[in-house]
Each structure stands twice: as structure tokens, then as C-alpha cells.
Amino acid sequence: MELGLTDQVALVVGASRGIGAAIATTLAAEGCNLYLTHLGDGRGARDVAARVEALGREVEVEDVDASDFGGAPEVLDAVLERFGRFDILVYNAGITADAVIWNLAEEAWDVVLDVNLKGCFSYARAAAIHFRTKQRGKIVTVASINGLRGKFGQTNYAASKGGMIAFTAALARELGRFDVNVNAVAPGMVDTELTREIPQEYVTTAREETVLGRIATVDDVANVVAFLCSDRARHITGECVRIDGGQAIGC
């Protein structure tokens, strides 16, 4: 099924590995040119860029801190300067700093909320200003089922992802009149480089929570994101799509 994304320009914030990398390469395979951001060691982002170029698409990579509020409009300016257009924002940047509440430091609360929620706000705000004038655009935020159901030891992370989901719904109401679609995806456990490093018992528990008997691949998430970025989903907005194999049914 063609998604009609050829020659559109997507900014993927947090694209150096895992879900972000898969989103970038999937959008490229659907015809998008990409502007990718990462923080720190750029080897992963350069690898993703090479895969994008191998698919015949143009790509630019920038090292930025997603929590830097002033950096978002500068990145958007760079996208427009490089490509001359901007059509899609995918906010995938996210971190964890887990601890039970009685051991959770203020710094751990702040850094997770700054990257996951404030960063989402800053990039969505910059995109909204552009899309409002353009009268068209797509925004997809990458949240988590833990923002819907909560998770022991993750009050900061759950708060940030729950905030992203509510933020997405509110933003969809504000931007709908400008023909801008705003949606969230909420993955459950996903097989990534990071989850392969956690104790196997946690992966097993997540798998047993699903009704499909498996955890997601990064492509499972990327394919839904690409669909939401396309006009195949033109009448979907303000939604949070769970990609969890039934892990959080009822939430």
C-alpha cells in the first residue's frame, strides 16, 4: 500500500537507534527525505543516515539536546534551509531514570520530564507555528503504555509519557482547524538494543502480559508511525495508538 509520502520532509527527533532509527528508515523507504537529531555519540545516527541514503533519499544529521527549548526552532530553521519544506514531525526522544518514589531524586524527575515532555512541547510548538501557516502537517509523538497504566519504579517516566498523551490530544484540538493531524503511539515492550540489556525476567513478564505471545519489533512501531504520517490516516487525530500486542488492554 503506497502511503503517498514521496518527497515529503520529516524531522525525527531521537533517531540514532532503536525505534527512532526504524522510524527514519521506514519513512525513507516510503519516499521521505529526513532530518535526524541525536545526542552525543553520532555513530548510530550516521549509520541510520547511510541506510537512508542507500534507499535513495536525502538526509541531514544534527547533534542536539532535545530538552533545550531554544534549540527546537533553530533545528526547524535548519530543516527548512536544507530542504525548503517541512511536512512531518516525529518526536521520539526519551530517557528513563528509574527509582521508587522514596528514592527518586529531584534531578531524576527533572531530567526525564525535560527530555520526554518539555522536549516534546518545544518541538511540537515550533512545528505548530509552521504548520499553522502552511495549513497542513503531521505530528506523531512516541509515548508508552506506561503513560496509560503506570509502572512500578517509573513515576517520573509514566508522568512524562502520560503528559505526552494528554498533550497530543490537546494539540490535536488546537491544530485541527489548520488541517494538521496530531497523534501518539504507545508501544509496550519493544525488542531494541536497550531491552536486550535488561534482565530477561522483565522481558518474559512483558511477553506473558501480551495476548499475542510476543513483544514488538521496532518495525511494528515504525509501520504504524509511517501510516499516521500519511494521508491514509487523514481522518485520524488526537488518538493514542497502543502498539503492545494487547499488553495493556483496558487502559
C-alpha positions, -999 to 999 in steps of 0.1 A, spaced: 0 0 0 15 33 -11 14 59 16 20 89 -7 49 103 13 73 107 -17 95 138 -14 80 149 19 104 160 46 103 145 81 121 156 112 127 127 135 139 138 170 158 110 186 168 88 156 201 72 163 190 38 174 160 15 182 126 28 174 138 62 161 162 45 137 134 22 124 110 52 120 136 71 100 144 42 76 107 33 72 98 69 63 128 69 39 115 37 23 82 54 18 99 83 0 106 109 27 138 129 30 150 130 66 164 154 91 176 134 121 186 145 155 206 127 182 225 135 213 261 126 219 279 99 200 268 102 164 278 67 152 243 53 154 228 84 136 254 82 109 246 45 104 209 54 101 218 82 76 237 57 55 207 34 53 185 64 44 209 73 16 210 37 4 173 40 -1 179 69 -24 167 97 -1 184 128 12 193 131 48 209 155 73 220 147 109 224 171 138 236 166 174 212 185 196 198 182 232 161 177 228 155 193 262 169 226 250 138 247 245 156 273 223 171 246 201 138 234 186 131 265 164 168 265 153 165 229 142 133 237 123 150 266 106 178 242 96 153 218 81 137 245 60 171 258 49 183 223 39 152 210 22 130 240 15 99 223 31 88 206 63 59 182 64 62 158 93 75 159 129 81 126 149 91 132 185 109 101 197 135 114 221 131 98 255 151 87 286 145 69 318 159 74 353 140 47 373 136 46 411 107 41 435 93 74 447 110 74 481 144 71 463 136 93 434 158 124 433 145 158 421 172 157 394 159 124 381 124 138 379 135 169 362 157 154 335 131 128 325 103 154 323 127 179 305 136 154 277 104 134 274 77 161 279 92 196 277 112 185 246 80 172 230 64 206 238 92 226 223 95 207 190 57 205 186 54 242 193 80 250 166 62 227 142 28 240 150 38 276 142 50 264 108 21 241 101 -5 267 111 8 290 84 12 261 59 -23 248 67 -11 212 67 12 189 86 16 157 106 29 153 142 34 119 159 47 116 194 62 84 207 48 78 242 44 45 261 18 22 276 33 31 309 19 66 304 -15 49 303 -12 22 330 16 34 352 46 13 361 63 5 394 95 24 398 87 48 369 66 76 384 87 102 365 87 83 332 50 74 335 42 111 343 62 123 313 46 98 289 11 103 303 17 140 298 27 134 262 -5 116 255 -27 143 270 -6 170 253 -11 152 220 -49 152 224 -50 189 234 -27 199 205 -49 179 180 -78 201 191 -58 233 186 -44 224 152 -73 205 136 -87 237 120 -54 240 102 -56 205 87 -28 193 110 -31 157 123 -16 151 158 -14 115 171 6 95 196 18 59 196 22 40 229 45 10 225 47 -17 251 79 -37 254 99 -35 222 129 -56 212 157 -30 210 194 -28 219 184 -14 253 158 -41 262 183 -68 253 205 -55 281 178 -57 308 173 -88 329 155 -114 309 128 -118 335 114 -84 327 112 -93 290 95 -126 299 70 -108 321 62 -83 293 57 -112 268 34 -130 292 13 -98 296 6 -97 259 -23 -117 243 -2 -123 211 26 -140 230 53 -118 217 69 -84 222 70 -58 194 98 -53 170 109 -17 161 93 -22 127 60 -29 143 62 6 158 77 23 127 50 10 104 22 25 125 41 58 127 45 59 89 8 53 85 -1 81 108 22 104 89 4 97 57 -29 108 42 -41 73 46 -47 84 82 -61 119 72 -92 115 94 -73 103 125 -62 129 150 -60 132 188 -55 94 191 -31 73 211 -25 40 193 -12 12 216 14 -10 199 17 -36 226 3 -69 215 -25 -64 240 -2 -59 269 -23 -30 283 -58 -39 271 -84 -19 290 -61 10 298 
